[in-house]
Amino acid sequence: MAEDTLNNSLEDILARPIHISKIFIHGLLRTKEDFAKNVSRKLFDAKTLREYLESAQDVQATFNNLGVTKGVGLKLDVSDDGSEGLFVHVNLVEKKRWAGAVKGFMGNDADAKIGIGGGLNASGLFPNLLGRGEKLSCCWQQALENNRKEIVFQKPTGTDYDSVASTSAYSYSGNVVLSGFKEQHTGVTLDRTINYSDFMHKFSWLGVWRQLLPLSDKTAWSVREQAGHSLKSSLKHEMTFDSRDDVILPSQGIIFRLSQELAGLGGDCHFYSKQLSLQLNQVLPKSRIVGQVGCSVGHVQPLNFTAGSVNKPLSILDKFYLGGPTSLRGFENKGIGPREGENALAADFFWLGYASLLLPPPGVRGGLLDKFRLQLFVNCGNCSNWNTESSWKKRYQDQLSTMRLTYGAGIVTNFLGAKMELNYCFPIKHQRHDKVQSGFQFGISVGD
């Protein structure tokens, strides 16, 4: 009874009408006053104490997410001059002018046997560079088979600063060992990221000078004949919806991603590429068991912009690979698809489907062991060149008849922000030229 009375009193307090007449910003150093006022102006819209608390959380999150502050305090006060309305004091604790770090890293590596690689990363960050949430970052990354240097400038845009405009310049060099070539990229990008409703849209222009070189005299001829320089100028659009409750081991929610790229607006690369992926996660009724199903599909086709001209063959740099502990289990990295000798040649079409059950350790709640999950899975897919000369029915029949299929079980956990898994795989459908890996398979993936 007393608890109900307390709850009713709290609801009455939160529903009490208020009027905010002035906002004072304190702690401005590099931050421009007009920017801070624009971020804080939503506090004026609060008509009740509950709405004020919600708006205050939004203001704190905006300042912190833009990298402007390391802490924001808000104080609601009565006016000291006898005027009507309440005053809000916003106290900002700005971040330092710059930050840097040198650290080791581990992540996806499509050319490593177990799908992971590592190296050294040195990075620098200059937050709130011009006083309105701008950010300048740079990094140098060195791994066993590749290195990358990049500098990125970002500026928040939009009425609520929930969109980002950015530009970057980068240089990348790496050995694609499983395909027998070395690639060098030097490029610039222009990006605009917009959040609309529950979707995030990213529009990009990419200008990249690329060089492909044989890795050794054992490189397959199909790869060697593509050696040389190319210039890619492309427009790209990515649309993402993500309602998952966790990025690494979600228990519920959906992630949907559609990516399209049109190359040929300048340069000598002409193609249209599209990829779609979908993942569904749901806790099974009256249990802690999580069911997960998903699929991915991608296709790239050559284009020509001159009437009567012949399509230029697609570069191996623009095609797809499949296989490995973080894509289609039971096969080595890039172990599915066209091959010549020991070199994976990639393909212009792929699809992947999977289903998993994630079970908590029996009899365990809380503690270290509860961070692990038992995994039962089945996955299937294919990676091949799409035969445009045959009928649609024949294409689908070919895809299903040459489908790869694997089932198995294993252990999975979230290890320092990465998905780590050890599985025992049973590949039951494969092709003669595939690189099959039955038995134990270990991998780490970062991201989706």
Steps between C-alpha positions, in 0.01 A plus 500: 500500500781737596686409181194583286466835675869577436468407132191720460679792668802457271274495192330818620837673537618390154174619344524844663498775235811717469615789282867550415574864422882513481795270438852586613804322354810469720845356434542612139864487393533400134130436446315778321209650693254480209571128461450429871173698499372310196567166671331617822200674347281188517477563876261787424250248361458324836153564646522259795775384733502161329553662159782712647682191633466328160625811316789535745612144423483576126713814543760311703512218245536744206796684652671177601433311175639787293822477698466853635487417870599232744225605737186719502313616806157663494341688788140620513460815711244767581557846360694736726348818363139430587401425138277212404640172379797283593866530410718214373875506556694277260853431623739360239827320571676504164737235376869564450614648171643172381538135594716222366560131550726221385363152548484154357185377329337180386230472238372341182762394247360325194844369403585340834438129550278558804344819369672737739807716498661762713752777507581844634278808483607859573222759499447865576178695561432874508142537634290813466766638270324819389262532794185355344549127545746451213742211533835426336642151537799322353635148528788283392442126505754227438414131481691198376376522143368855466529858616268798489534875553191721521390849599130585549318829560140488630245772561158450660207641302123512520262676735578262787858427387402138433653495151868504408691631198854370465794478265804275515823419324669164536771270375486122526738224400442132562579147388198291401688174551213262426448661159868552422516876456601822672273805490575866558225760541524878528169679524271773626138479615212739561225370730168618634325296769134573573274343761143491373233334709659170615732474200852626453592607147858554389570664164859491375722591210821301470796584281771233517815434303572128521795283404500120485828308490569123493626380834742246354581309183255232618202735473229363270483642147137608553629733771820606324312620191312751720821656630543874455338829593133593515306810605163460669253784542174383653186604683390282790190481718461293817172466689501337844232412754626360829277423800723238665558523873867405459736518203706188583255256660148636453205332668234687304466747217560534128780636285434574134759648264478588131808627317522620139799633306509646148849539351572673172450871565858558393784252514522170314298274733137453394269282709188490714527309828233427757495307826221419743519343846237421761525350848217419745552423870239385749494342846293182493194499729558412866873449455834677463563334164550742214406413144684675219437481126651709224595528137725703270511537124716703265539556126727720290456551127717682245359807326582699193408863444573508127254358248636197321803462725590175672484475879842509660559184708453543872812528712562243771512803734126556449377140531386289797657222707334246727617251761664512840417480870323837495297449180426145385645267763655170406712653224828687499507872441410571137467124462179511293471615141708509181865404538810461291764293669530624858357845425141602571367699204184646663163513322232748402221337705467347847231408748510376858236372741537392862307403812632466854383417851696664783456319832627617842713251694260274691459587867700823471368849577744785544877485526764440235345185350175684428686707239541189285234344278470154347434530128317263266507614140433417139614718210488476124597713205670533165745726319518482122478702182142582402428353157292767325462291184294225662139522618411613852378150583831349389697755706307415817535129437875540457526699822312236701671200343847641582398633841740449793353384831653470848363429845674485836525613860733714702559763766468876445566803723550875494871554557602866538244619248557221248307181430725202569386153406635146493292258297509139387381494138349229279505613134253266329474671159798641315660510157817330383713815487385640838735545795311298759580525871315236699550464873601784730493854363580816696421856403448854623271755339451869573171666409200330338 
